[in-house]
Structures are given as C-alpha cells and as structure tokens.
Amino acid sequence: MPTDSAPHLIVPFAGCSGDDWLQAMSSIELTNLGKLLGGMKGVETDAGQADSLCPPHERLLAKAWGLPASADGLIPWAALEAKANLNEGWAVITPCHWAMGREHATLTDPATLGLLEAESRTLLAAMQPYFATEGITLHYLEPTRWLANGEVFCSLPTASLDRVLGRNVDRWLPPSKQIKLLQNEMQMLLYTHSVNDERAAKGQRSINSFWVSGSGALTHAAIEAPQVSLTRALAASAFANDWTAYTQAWAQLDATEIAQLLTQQKSGKTVRVSLCGESNAMTFETIKQGFLAQIKNVLSPQPPFKKLKQLQK
C-alpha cells in the first residue's frame, strides 16, 4: 500500500500527445528521474479519458486532500480555497480572452494577458450586478482568479482550465442556462468597457469573457496533506506546444525537485512521484533494494522515456 506520509510530487504534463512531443523527449536524458524511478515500483494507476472534465493530476491531488468528487467536474477547489461552510456551492471564475475564429472560440492562457489588479477589480465591479441577478456573489482573489458562491455551483460540473486552454471552448462549456446567459451578457458588456479600450491602446488583448471551473461543495472537511506538492513547471510550454521550452523545463525540473526527491530516497526515506499525462497518471513509490541493485541503478539508470511514453495511451 502507498505510504500516505511520504513526500509526494505530482507532475502534470509529464507526457503529452503527438509526434512532436515524442521527438523532443527522445533527445533528453532526465538522469535524476531515471535514478529515482530505478529505486521505485508502480503503486497506482489513474486511467481516465482525454475528454474528462478533471485531468488526472487534479484527481490525484483531490484524492490526497480527501476532497469529494461525486461526479466528473465536481472537485470543489473553490470551496476549499474559500474555506467555505459545508454544502455551499462555490466556483473559480477566470476573466479571460476568447480568441474568436471563423468557426469557434479558443481560450487563451490567462497567464499571458498581463491583467493588472486594478483592471481586474474594475471588471469584477462591473460584472457583479449581472451575477447577482443569478444569485451569484463574486469575490476578488487575484487578477485572473476570482471566487464565486451561489447555489448553482453545488451540482454544476465544470471543466478545468487545464482541459480548455488553447482549445475550442464549445465542447467544454458547462451545461447551465444561467452561465450561458451570463457569458453572453458579459461579452456585450466587456466589448465596450473602458478597461479593454485602454488595453487595446497598449496593444494588449481584451478581456472578453470568463471561465468557470473548480465547482462543487464540500461535504466534509478536507485532509491536511502538506507532504503532497504539485509542480506547474511544464504547464506553460505544454499549452504553447513549445517543445524546446518544454524539454528545457523538464531538464530544470529534473535538476531541482526531482533531484531533491532522489536525495531523500538515497537517504533512506520513502518518497512518491506521480507522472501525469492528458488521460492517465502513474504513481511510483520507493522500494527497498539490495546493495547490488542500488549500485546497478546508480551506474546504469534506465532512461525514463519508456515510462513517460505510456502516458500517451
């Protein structure tokens, strides 16, 4: 059985789809990851679907925190962040830019928008009355991350931003007439808003819509899980399909957080690492090895590429 108290690193986007990813990863060594996995065994596999609303790294993190996930798209991240009362509906609202194409809209990574706090607070104040008519209250958290509470979010499944960034939003929209109405209203409101006029004058993309994610309600208190960490080191380059930057980010991760886990493992501690793809995740945990096996792993570590390729399945 996995050791719940063991340091545990979750690595989203450790494996990605496509031949470009395969070609890029075939040329990188990731020496520390190879040594780390050489002293481990697989203890858990999370087999999902590429079209699930919650990606595997979020499912693993939710499990570690003991969060309820009664249905796909209902991991109550917002309720946890808000320290909400039990059974209150909450969600994350992300002010964002939808790039409008001829046939569909694509969600742009909010991290690339350079949205300032003053701009975000001004937009929230303008949007709040419309949300209030639907029984929703907005709460500022940071420029591209607001919280919202309202009964509609108790049972409304929503797609993680990690599912939607850079993709056609249509298939991921929540099945809610209220949210659809609000999105239509906000697109009209934001089209002529002074914040966007000022952004356009500076050559910046407009804030023309919002995304809902992290919805649900806490049914019991979450579990403190300080030993579990999730790295975003590979996210930005994966979203951008920039495989040169991606391999550089992997090399940096291998030299830092992976190296730290390896040091702990060498000192005799049990550690865990979860490698996550778009659909699946594999979790590995330290095993006790004989002296000869340890020497072999140090002198001839197995390249981790074979295991990472399995995340494409």
C-alpha positions as CSV (number, residue, x, y, z in Angstrom):
1,M,0.0,0.0,0.0
2,P,1.2,3.5,-0.7
3,T,2.7,5.4,2.3
4,D,0.4,8.4,2.9
5,S,3.1,10.3,4.9
6,A,5.7,10.0,2.2
7,P,6.8,13.2,0.3
8,H,4.8,13.1,-2.9
9,L,5.4,15.1,-6.1
10,I,2.7,15.3,-8.7
11,V,4.0,16.2,-12.2
12,P,1.2,17.4,-14.6
13,F,2.0,17.2,-18.4
14,A,4.9,14.8,-17.8
15,G,3.6,13.1,-21.0
16,C,1.8,14.9,-23.9
17,S,0.2,13.6,-27.1
18,G,1.7,14.0,-30.6
19,D,4.8,13.1,-32.5
20,D,6.4,16.4,-31.8
21,W,6.4,15.6,-28.1
22,L,7.9,12.1,-28.8
23,Q,10.6,13.6,-30.9
24,A,11.5,16.2,-28.4
25,M,11.6,13.8,-25.4
26,S,13.6,11.2,-27.2
27,S,16.7,13.5,-27.0
28,I,16.6,14.4,-23.3
29,E,18.2,12.2,-20.6
30,L,16.5,13.2,-17.3
31,T,19.2,11.4,-15.4
32,N,17.8,12.1,-11.9
33,L,14.3,10.9,-12.9
34,G,15.8,7.7,-14.2
35,K,17.7,7.0,-11.0
36,L,14.6,7.9,-8.9
37,L,12.3,5.5,-10.8
38,G,15.0,2.9,-10.7
39,G,14.5,2.7,-6.9
40,M,10.7,2.6,-7.1
41,K,7.8,0.5,-8.1
42,G,4.4,1.4,-9.6
43,V,1.8,1.5,-6.8
44,E,-1.2,3.2,-8.5
45,T,-2.5,4.0,-12.0
46,D,-5.2,6.5,-12.7
47,A,-6.8,5.6,-16.0
48,G,-9.1,8.2,-17.4
49,Q,-10.3,9.8,-20.6
50,A,-8.9,12.7,-22.5
51,D,-12.4,14.3,-22.5
52,S,-13.0,14.1,-18.8
53,L,-13.6,17.5,-17.2
54,C,-10.9,16.9,-14.5
55,P,-7.4,16.0,-15.6
56,P,-5.5,13.2,-13.8
57,H,-3.2,15.5,-11.8
58,E,-6.3,17.2,-10.3
59,R,-7.9,13.9,-9.5
60,L,-4.7,12.7,-7.7
61,L,-4.4,16.0,-5.7
62,A,-8.1,15.8,-4.8
63,K,-7.7,12.3,-3.5
64,A,-4.7,13.4,-1.4
65,W,-6.7,16.1,0.2
66,G,-9.7,13.9,0.7
67,L,-11.9,16.1,-1.4
68,P,-15.3,14.7,-2.6
69,A,-15.6,14.0,-6.3
70,S,-19.1,12.7,-6.6
71,A,-19.0,13.2,-10.4
72,D,-16.6,14.4,-13.1
73,G,-16.1,18.1,-12.9
74,L,-17.2,18.5,-9.3
75,I,-13.9,18.7,-7.4
76,P,-14.7,21.6,-5.1
77,W,-11.4,23.5,-5.4
78,A,-13.1,26.9,-5.0
79,A,-14.9,25.9,-1.8
80,L,-11.7,24.6,-0.4
81,E,-9.9,27.9,-1.2
82,A,-12.7,29.9,0.2
83,K,-12.8,27.9,3.4
84,A,-16.5,27.6,2.8
85,N,-19.1,26.1,5.0
86,L,-20.2,22.5,4.2
87,N,-22.7,22.1,1.3
88,E,-22.1,25.7,0.0
89,G,-21.7,26.0,-3.8
90,W,-18.5,27.7,-5.0
91,A,-16.6,28.0,-8.2
92,V,-13.5,29.7,-9.6
93,I,-14.2,32.5,-12.1
94,T,-11.3,33.3,-14.5
95,P,-11.6,36.6,-16.5
96,C,-10.1,35.7,-19.8
97,H,-9.7,36.2,-23.6
98,W,-11.5,34.0,-26.1
99,A,-9.7,34.2,-29.5
100,M,-12.6,34.3,-32.0
101,G,-12.0,32.3,-35.1
102,R,-14.3,31.7,-38.1
103,E,-15.8,28.5,-36.6
104,H,-15.1,28.6,-32.9
105,A,-13.5,30.4,-30.0
106,T,-10.3,29.3,-28.4
107,L,-9.4,30.0,-24.7
108,T,-6.1,31.9,-24.4
109,D,-3.9,31.2,-21.4
110,P,-4.8,33.9,-18.8
111,A,-1.2,33.9,-17.6
112,T,-0.2,35.6,-20.9
113,L,-2.7,38.5,-20.6
114,G,-0.8,40.7,-18.1
115,L,-4.0,41.6,-16.4
116,L,-3.4,44.1,-13.6
117,E,-5.1,44.1,-10.2
118,A,-6.8,47.4,-10.8
119,E,-8.1,46.3,-14.1
120,S,-9.4,43.0,-12.6
121,R,-11.1,44.7,-9.7
122,T,-12.8,47.3,-12.1
123,L,-14.1,44.4,-14.3
124,L,-15.3,42.5,-11.3
125,A,-17.3,45.5,-10.0
126,A,-18.9,46.0,-13.5
127,M,-19.8,42.3,-13.7
128,Q,-21.0,41.7,-10.2
129,P,-24.6,43.1,-10.7
130,Y,-25.2,40.7,-13.5
131,F,-24.0,37.8,-11.5
132,A,-26.1,38.9,-8.5
133,T,-29.3,38.7,-10.6
134,E,-28.5,34.9,-10.9
135,G,-27.8,34.6,-7.1
136,I,-24.0,34.6,-7.5
137,T,-21.6,36.7,-5.5
138,L,-18.1,37.4,-6.8
139,H,-15.0,37.7,-4.6
140,Y,-11.7,39.0,-5.8
141,L,-8.7,36.7,-5.2
142,E,-6.1,37.7,-7.8
143,P,-6.2,39.3,-11.2
144,T,-7.1,36.2,-13.2
145,R,-8.7,34.3,-10.4
146,W,-11.9,35.2,-8.6
147,L,-14.1,33.1,-6.4
148,A,-17.9,32.9,-6.8
149,N,-20.5,31.4,-4.5
150,G,-24.1,30.5,-5.4
151,E,-26.4,27.6,-5.3
152,V,-25.9,26.9,-9.0
153,F,-22.4,25.7,-8.3
154,C,-23.3,22.9,-5.9
155,S,-24.0,20.4,-8.6
156,L,-22.7,22.1,-11.8
157,P,-19.9,20.1,-13.4
158,T,-17.2,22.4,-14.9
159,A,-14.1,21.8,-17.0
160,S,-10.6,22.5,-15.5
161,L,-8.7,25.3,-17.2
162,D,-6.0,22.7,-17.9
163,R,-8.5,21.0,-20.2
164,V,-9.5,24.0,-22.2
165,L,-6.5,26.3,-22.7
166,G,-5.7,26.6,-26.4
167,R,-8.8,24.6,-27.4
168,N,-12.2,25.2,-28.8
169,V,-14.4,26.2,-25.8
170,D,-17.6,24.8,-27.2
171,R,-17.3,21.2,-26.1
172,W,-16.2,22.2,-22.6
173,L,-18.9,24.8,-21.7
174,P,-20.9,24.0,-18.5
175,P,-24.4,22.7,-19.1
176,S,-26.1,25.7,-17.5
177,K,-28.5,28.2,-19.0
178,Q,-27.6,30.7,-16.2
179,I,-23.9,30.6,-17.1
180,K,-24.6,30.7,-20.8
181,L,-26.7,33.8,-20.3
182,L,-24.1,35.4,-18.2
183,Q,-21.4,34.7,-20.7
184,N,-23.5,36.3,-23.5
185,E,-24.2,39.3,-21.3
186,M,-20.5,39.7,-20.3
187,Q,-19.3,39.5,-23.9
188,M,-21.6,42.5,-24.7
189,L,-20.6,44.4,-21.5
190,L,-16.9,43.8,-22.0
191,Y,-16.8,44.7,-25.7
192,T,-17.2,48.4,-24.9
193,H,-15.7,48.5,-21.5
194,S,-13.1,51.2,-20.8
195,V,-10.6,48.7,-19.4
196,N,-10.5,47.0,-22.8
197,D,-10.2,50.3,-24.6
198,E,-7.1,51.1,-22.5
199,R,-5.7,47.6,-23.1
200,A,-6.2,47.9,-26.9
201,A,-4.4,51.2,-26.8
202,K,-1.4,49.4,-25.2
203,G,-1.6,46.6,-27.8
204,Q,-2.9,44.1,-25.2
205,R,-5.6,41.5,-25.8
206,S,-9.1,42.2,-24.4
207,I,-10.8,40.5,-21.5
208,N,-13.9,39.4,-23.4
209,S,-15.3,36.5,-21.4
210,F,-14.9,34.4,-18.3
211,W,-14.4,30.7,-17.5
212,V,-15.9,28.7,-14.7
213,S,-14.0,25.8,-13.0
214,G,-13.4,24.2,-9.7
215,S,-17.1,24.0,-8.9
216,G,-18.8,22.0,-6.2
217,A,-19.4,21.9,-2.5
218,L,-17.5,20.5,0.5
219,T,-19.4,17.6,2.1
220,H,-16.8,17.2,4.8
221,A,-13.6,18.8,5.9
222,A,-10.5,18.4,3.7
223,I,-7.5,16.5,4.9
224,E,-4.3,18.4,5.5
225,A,-1.7,17.0,3.1
226,P,1.4,19.1,3.4
227,Q,3.6,16.2,2.1
228,V,1.9,16.4,-1.4
229,S,3.1,19.1,-3.9
230,L,2.1,19.7,-7.5
231,T,4.5,21.4,-9.8
232,R,3.4,23.7,-12.7
233,A,6.9,23.7,-14.3
234,L,5.8,22.0,-17.5
235,A,2.4,23.7,-17.9
236,A,3.1,26.9,-19.9
237,S,5.3,25.2,-22.5
238,A,2.9,22.3,-22.9
239,F,0.0,24.7,-23.5
240,A,2.0,26.6,-26.1
241,N,3.2,23.4,-27.8
242,D,6.7,24.8,-27.4
243,W,8.7,21.6,-27.1
244,T,12.1,23.3,-27.0
245,A,10.9,25.2,-23.9
246,Y,9.2,22.1,-22.6
247,T,12.4,20.0,-22.7
248,Q,14.3,22.8,-21.0
249,A,11.6,22.9,-18.3
250,W,11.9,19.2,-17.9
251,A,15.7,19.4,-17.5
252,Q,15.3,22.1,-14.9
253,L,12.7,20.1,-13.0
254,D,15.0,17.1,-13.2
255,A,17.8,19.2,-11.6
256,T,15.6,20.6,-8.9
257,E,12.5,19.0,-7.5
258,I,13.3,15.5,-8.9
259,A,16.8,15.7,-7.6
260,Q,15.5,16.6,-4.2
261,L,13.3,13.6,-4.1
262,L,16.2,11.4,-5.2
263,T,18.4,12.8,-2.4
264,Q,15.6,11.9,0.1
265,Q,15.3,8.4,-1.4
266,K,19.1,7.9,-1.2
267,S,19.0,8.9,2.5
268,G,16.5,6.0,3.2
269,K,13.2,7.9,3.0
270,T,10.2,6.6,1.2
271,V,9.1,9.1,-1.5
272,R,6.5,9.1,-4.2
273,V,6.2,10.7,-7.6
274,S,3.1,10.8,-9.9
275,L,3.7,11.3,-13.6
276,C,0.6,12.6,-15.3
277,G,-0.5,12.8,-18.9
278,E,-3.7,14.0,-20.5
279,S,-5.7,11.0,-19.6
280,N,-3.7,8.8,-17.3
281,A,-1.3,9.0,-14.3
282,M,1.2,6.6,-12.9
283,T,2.3,6.8,-9.3
284,F,5.6,5.3,-8.1
285,E,6.9,4.7,-4.6
286,T,10.3,3.8,-3.1
287,I,11.1,0.2,-2.6
288,K,13.8,-1.4,-0.5
289,Q,16.6,-2.7,-2.7
290,G,19.6,-4.9,-2.1
291,F,23.1,-3.4,-2.3
292,L,23.8,-4.8,-5.8
293,A,20.5,-3.4,-7.2
294,Q,21.3,0.0,-5.7
295,I,24.8,0.0,-7.4
296,K,23.3,-1.0,-10.7
297,N,20.7,1.8,-10.5
298,V,23.4,4.3,-9.8
299,L,25.8,3.1,-12.5
300,S,23.2,2.2,-15.2
301,P,20.0,4.0,-14.6
302,Q,17.2,3.2,-17.0
303,P,16.0,6.1,-19.2
304,P,12.5,7.1,-18.1
305,F,11.3,7.8,-21.6
306,K,9.7,4.4,-21.9
307,K,7.5,5.1,-18.8
308,L,6.7,8.6,-20.0
309,K,5.5,7.2,-23.3
310,Q,2.9,5.1,-21.5
311,L,1.2,8.3,-20.5
312,Q,0.1,8.7,-24.2
313,K,-2.1,5.7,-24.0
